Amino acid sequence: MPLKRHPALAALVIVVLLGIAAGAVVLADKNKDSQQSTAISNQTSSTSSTSTPSTSAADANAQYKDGTYTKEGSYITPGGQESITVTVTLKDGIVTDSSVQNVANNRDSREYQSLFTNSYKSKVVGKPVGEISLSRVAGSSLTSSGFNDALEQIRNSAKV
């Protein structure tokens, strides 16, 4: 007895197989987006303890030479190592002016450095250099750790 093929059943099987294939493509694309989102989220939500110096009582009580100092601080992101160049002007141990130069290579890091640059000054200018330690500025904790690294180098250079 030969098997009869039902065109409606064959069409249904094809539609189901296409649906399964489309679902697999959507899931694979979601997984890729999720991995990228996780990398960006890690940059905004994690804190890097390896490059974030802590200010000690010695830093807070130290004497600093007046002048303008520039140093480059580095930090690690999900996309690799990045850096930020920090310039501060000191007068009697107080930061009277500050600027940063964004030198990131990664697109996401450039975006976070830009957000940081637009928001950090109020947390630095007018403050004693020995007491400054930024943790998160404008959603960027990793750029803050690079800033802290550069500031620690500046403190060491400016100590009397």
N, C-alpha and C positions, 0 to 999 in steps of 0.2 A: 504494500500500500504506500504510494508516494506521499510525501509531506506537502501539504498545501501552504503556500506562503500567503500571509495576510498583509497587504500593503499598509493597512492602518497600524498593525502591530509593529511592522518594520519601521514606520515613521516615528512611532512612539519610542522605540528603542534608540533611534538616532537622536531624537530630542533629549532624552534622558542622558545619553552619553555626552552630548554637547553641553548640557547643563552641568554635568560633573566636571568636564574640562574647564568650563568658564569659572566655576567655583574654585578650582585649584589655582587658576591664574590669579583670581582676586585674592585668595589667601596668601599666595606667594608675594604679591605686591604689597599687601597689608603688612606682612612680616618684614619686608624691606623697609617700608615707611616706619614701622615700629622701631626697628634697629636705629634708623637715622634719628627718630624722635628721642630715643633713649640716650643717644650720644649727646644730643643738644641738651636734654634734660639733665644729664650728668654734669654738663658744664655749668648749668645755672644752679643746681641744687647741691652739688657736693662741695666739700671744703677740703682743700689740699693742705694737710698738716706738714708736709715735707718742706714746702717753701714759705710757709707763713711764720715769720719770726714773731716771738712774743716780746713785748716791751717789758723790760725788767725794771726794778727800782733803780738800778745803776743807770739805765738809759734815761729815766725820768729825772734823775738828779744830776746828770752829767752836764758839763759845760761845753758849749759848741761855739766854734769860730763863726763870725759873721761871714757871709758870702753866698755865692750862687754855686750849686753843686748839681752835676748831672751824672746819673748812673743808669745802667740797663738792668732790669730785673727779669728773671725768667720764671716760667711756670709750665706745668704739664697739662695738656688738654686731651680729650679723647682723640683729637686729630694729630697729636704730637706736641713737641716742645714749642712754645711761643715766648715772645719777650715784649717788654714795654719799656720805653725810655722815659725816665722821670727827671725833671729838673725842679729843684726847690731853692728858694732864696731865704736865708736865715738872718735874723737880726735879734740878738740877745736870746737865742735859743727858740725863737718863735718863727714859724713859717709865715713869711710875709707875702710870698707869691709862689705859685706852682704851675707847672705845665707838664703834659705828657705827650709823647710822640708815639702814635700807634704804628707798630711795625710788625703786626701779625701777618702770617702767611695764609692761614686757613680762612675761608670766607666767614664761617661762624665766629671765629675768634676776632676777626676785624669788626664784625657787628657788635660783639660784646665789648670790645675795647672802645668803640664809638659811644655806646651807651654809658660806659664807665666814665669816659672823658667828659661827657656832658653833665655829669652828676657828682663827681668826687670832690671838687674844690671846696665846697662848704664844709666838708668834713676834715679839711686839712689846713686851709689858710686861717691864720689867727690862733692856731693851736701850738702848744709846745712840741717840738719835733720828737722829743723822747717819749711822748705819750701817745703818738699816733700809731694805730694798727687797724687797718680796714679789714672788715670781714666780708661784707657783701654790699656792693654799690650798684644800684639800678639792675638788680638781678644777676650781677656778675660776681661770683665768688672767686673764680680762678684768676681773672684779671687783677682783682684785689690782692691776691697772693703775689703776683708779679710786681705790683706796686710796692707791697711790703718788703719784698726782696731788695728792690732798688733803694728804698728808703733806709733799710738797715745798712746797706753799703754807704749811703750818704752820711748816716749818723757816725759810722766808723771813720769816715774821711774828715768829718767836721769836728770830731771830739778834740778838746784842748789837751 
